[in-house]
Amino acid sequence: MKKLRIVSILLVAVMILGMLTGCGTRFDASAYVKALLDNSYKNDPTGIVEQNMGTEEEANALYEQGLDTEMDSLTSGITISDELKAEYRSVFADMFAQAKYTVGEATEQDDGSYEVTVNYQTMKVFEPAMAAYTEGLTDLQDQWSAEVPSDDEMYEAIYTLLKDCIKDALPDAEYDEEESMIVHVEISDNTYSPNQEDLLNLELSLFDMDAMNNLG
């Protein structure tokens, strides 16, 4: 089985609504970053609307597109049922909603850009999920020793197992101690946009993605 690859739904937000043109009022970099985070993870469009980055309908569509991107990445090159895709979508939405972060102060730099402090706690959901998945995969392999399924049946069973393991781990997920990182909000041609590498690093820090490295 290929590795489960989580792409940054924050990057989807940036590519569509993430740039904000400077205007007469003072730019609030902290509120700007919080708006992107809240809409991407919590499905909360309030900040997007208040920051004039889009309407509530556009923000909701952006959230759905972020989940679509996750599903496209997850199922690239394989075939699983639409029902299973929908179940994964629900699990990922629940996982993102449990992300723990707070957006702190923004410090303006000499070039007009900002450094925004984001405090976060890494959710340890994949570590217990992978432990359960490894055990369950052994059981599946034992079943298949008697009758080998088709590739599609095998993928459906494996991805169902993985989905169930992640779902079961969510209610009791633990969190690491709080840490912080800087998200740079850059400016070019009087237009603000967050540094994409910073956003990717933040998403990788919100969840214990290292636990997925052994999934092969």
C-alpha positions as semicolon CSV with decimal commas, in nm:
position;residue;x (nm);y (nm);z (nm)
1;M;0,000;0,000;0,000
2;K;0,127;0,348;-0,083
3;K;0,181;0,605;0,188
4;L;-0,116;0,810;0,295
5;R;-0,030;1,160;0,181
6;I;-0,194;1,459;0,344
7;V;-0,176;1,775;0,137
8;S;-0,216;2,117;0,290
9;I;-0,573;2,242;0,274
10;L;-0,427;2,575;0,380
11;L;-0,243;2,593;0,049
12;V;-0,574;2,545;-0,130
13;A;-0,707;2,843;0,064
14;V;-0,408;3,057;-0,028
15;M;-0,425;2,976;-0,397
16;I;-0,793;3,074;-0,414
17;L;-0,863;3,335;-0,146
18;G;-0,532;3,371;0,034
19;M;-0,413;3,699;-0,118
20;L;-0,547;4,022;0,024
21;T;-0,488;4,361;-0,132
22;G;-0,379;4,636;0,102
23;C;-0,622;4,923;0,143
24;G;-0,667;5,239;0,344
25;T;-0,730;5,062;0,675
26;R;-0,443;4,906;0,868
27;F;-0,380;4,546;0,773
28;D;-0,439;4,297;1,059
29;A;-0,200;4,012;0,982
30;S;-0,304;3,808;1,286
31;A;-0,673;3,820;1,192
32;Y;-0,578;3,736;0,834
33;V;-0,389;3,419;0,929
34;K;-0,659;3,321;1,178
35;A;-0,923;3,357;0,906
36;L;-0,735;3,115;0,681
37;L;-0,684;2,866;0,963
38;D;-1,041;2,879;1,094
39;N;-1,199;2,834;0,753
40;S;-0,960;2,558;0,646
41;Y;-0,978;2,352;0,966
42;K;-1,291;2,456;1,156
43;N;-1,518;2,532;0,859
44;D;-1,571;2,875;1,017
45;P;-1,605;3,146;0,748
46;T;-1,639;3,437;0,992
47;G;-1,286;3,570;0,946
48;I;-1,293;3,527;0,569
49;V;-1,600;3,750;0,550
50;E;-1,471;4,005;0,802
51;Q;-1,137;4,033;0,621
52;N;-1,318;4,088;0,290
53;M;-1,148;3,782;0,143
54;G;-1,474;3,638;0,015
55;T;-1,838;3,573;0,091
56;E;-1,965;3,306;0,326
57;E;-2,069;3,099;0,026
58;E;-1,722;3,130;-0,126
59;A;-1,561;3,038;0,205
60;N;-1,781;2,729;0,238
61;A;-1,698;2,628;-0,118
62;L;-1,329;2,675;-0,039
63;Y;-1,356;2,444;0,263
64;E;-1,523;2,177;0,051
65;Q;-1,257;2,215;-0,218
66;G;-0,988;2,164;0,045
67;L;-1,148;1,834;0,144
68;D;-1,178;1,741;-0,223
69;T;-0,805;1,795;-0,262
70;E;-0,737;1,571;0,035
71;M;-0,952;1,296;-0,113
72;D;-0,788;1,329;-0,455
73;S;-0,448;1,291;-0,294
74;L;-0,559;0,997;-0,083
75;T;-0,711;0,800;-0,369
76;S;-0,466;0,890;-0,647
77;G;-0,390;0,580;-0,853
78;I;-0,635;0,349;-0,674
79;T;-1,004;0,265;-0,692
80;I;-1,225;0,272;-0,385
81;S;-1,601;0,308;-0,360
82;D;-1,775;0,644;-0,347
83;E;-1,922;0,542;-0,014
84;L;-1,575;0,487;0,133
85;K;-1,455;0,821;-0,007
86;A;-1,746;0,992;0,165
87;E;-1,660;0,820;0,493
88;Y;-1,298;0,933;0,464
89;R;-1,415;1,285;0,395
90;S;-1,616;1,284;0,716
91;V;-1,324;1,145;0,919
92;F;-1,084;1,405;0,784
93;A;-1,331;1,686;0,852
94;D;-1,360;1,564;1,213
95;M;-0,981;1,541;1,244
96;F;-0,921;1,891;1,110
97;A;-1,188;2,031;1,341
98;Q;-0,992;1,899;1,641
99;A;-0,673;2,083;1,544
100;K;-0,546;2,295;1,834
101;Y;-0,392;2,632;1,757
102;T;-0,410;2,995;1,861
103;V;-0,289;3,287;1,656
104;G;-0,080;3,536;1,848
105;E;0,061;3,877;1,775
106;A;0,190;3,998;1,441
107;T;0,513;4,193;1,415
108;E;0,554;4,425;1,119
109;Q;0,890;4,408;0,944
110;D;1,085;4,689;0,779
111;D;0,975;4,578;0,431
112;G;0,606;4,590;0,522
113;S;0,571;4,214;0,570
114;Y;0,464;4,055;0,898
115;E;0,571;3,772;1,124
116;V;0,270;3,607;1,290
117;T;0,317;3,374;1,586
118;V;0,101;3,062;1,581
119;N;0,088;2,846;1,893
120;Y;-0,015;2,486;1,838
121;Q;-0,034;2,141;1,994
122;T;0,041;1,839;1,779
123;M;-0,250;1,596;1,772
124;K;-0,126;1,239;1,819
125;V;-0,386;1,058;1,613
126;F;-0,185;0,869;1,353
127;E;0,046;0,694;1,600
128;P;-0,234;0,493;1,769
129;A;-0,414;0,456;1,436
130;M;-0,106;0,301;1,276
131;A;-0,061;0,058;1,564
132;A;-0,418;-0,064;1,518
133;Y;-0,380;-0,064;1,140
134;T;-0,069;-0,283;1,151
135;E;-0,247;-0,537;1,369
136;G;-0,557;-0,534;1,151
137;L;-0,353;-0,569;0,832
138;T;-0,201;-0,890;0,965
139;D;-0,552;-1,028;1,016
140;L;-0,647;-0,931;0,660
141;Q;-0,340;-1,101;0,519
142;D;-0,428;-1,416;0,709
143;Q;-0,776;-1,408;0,556
144;W;-0,634;-1,359;0,209
145;S;-0,401;-1,656;0,241
146;A;-0,704;-1,877;0,177
147;E;-0,856;-1,669;-0,103
148;V;-0,676;-1,380;-0,271
149;P;-0,915;-1,091;-0,352
150;S;-0,902;-0,872;-0,660
151;D;-0,695;-0,555;-0,646
152;D;-1,006;-0,339;-0,607
153;E;-1,138;-0,558;-0,326
154;M;-0,800;-0,548;-0,158
155;Y;-0,777;-0,168;-0,173
156;E;-1,133;-0,135;-0,045
157;A;-1,056;-0,358;0,253
158;I;-0,720;-0,195;0,332
159;Y;-0,850;0,160;0,308
160;T;-1,160;0,071;0,508
161;L;-0,933;-0,063;0,781
162;L;-0,718;0,251;0,778
163;K;-1,023;0,477;0,787
164;D;-1,168;0,286;1,081
165;C;-0,840;0,303;1,271
166;I;-0,812;0,680;1,228
167;K;-1,179;0,727;1,321
168;D;-1,142;0,514;1,633
169;A;-0,829;0,705;1,741
170;L;-0,987;1,050;1,713
171;P;-1,204;1,059;2,029
172;D;-0,909;0,975;2,256
173;A;-0,638;1,160;2,065
174;E;-0,375;1,314;2,290
175;Y;-0,182;1,635;2,225
176;D;0,182;1,727;2,273
177;E;0,290;2,028;2,475
178;E;0,227;2,365;2,313
179;E;0,488;2,493;2,072
180;S;0,500;2,792;1,842
181;M;0,614;2,882;1,494
182;I;0,624;3,190;1,277
183;V;0,405;3,230;0,971
184;H;0,542;3,499;0,743
185;V;0,288;3,718;0,567
186;E;0,463;3,863;0,266
187;I;0,376;4,169;0,060
188;S;0,426;4,224;-0,311
189;D;0,261;4,493;-0,524
190;N;0,057;4,598;-0,222
191;T;-0,086;4,246;-0,195
192;Y;-0,044;4,027;0,113
193;S;-0,004;3,649;0,105
194;P;0,123;3,397;0,362
195;N;0,441;3,205;0,295
196;Q;0,335;2,870;0,152
197;E;0,621;2,673;0,305
198;D;0,528;2,808;0,648
199;L;0,168;2,693;0,601
200;L;0,278;2,347;0,492
201;N;0,509;2,317;0,793
202;L;0,225;2,426;1,020
203;E;-0,008;2,159;0,888
204;L;0,263;1,895;0,925
205;S;0,307;2,012;1,285
206;L;-0,063;2,009;1,376
207;F;-0,080;1,631;1,325
208;D;0,173;1,355;1,402
209;M;0,249;1,294;1,037
210;D;0,580;1,122;1,121
211;A;0,377;0,819;1,229
212;M;0,270;0,775;0,866
213;N;0,627;0,730;0,739
214;N;0,621;0,358;0,807
215;L;0,309;0,308;0,599
216;G;0,434;0,141;0,285
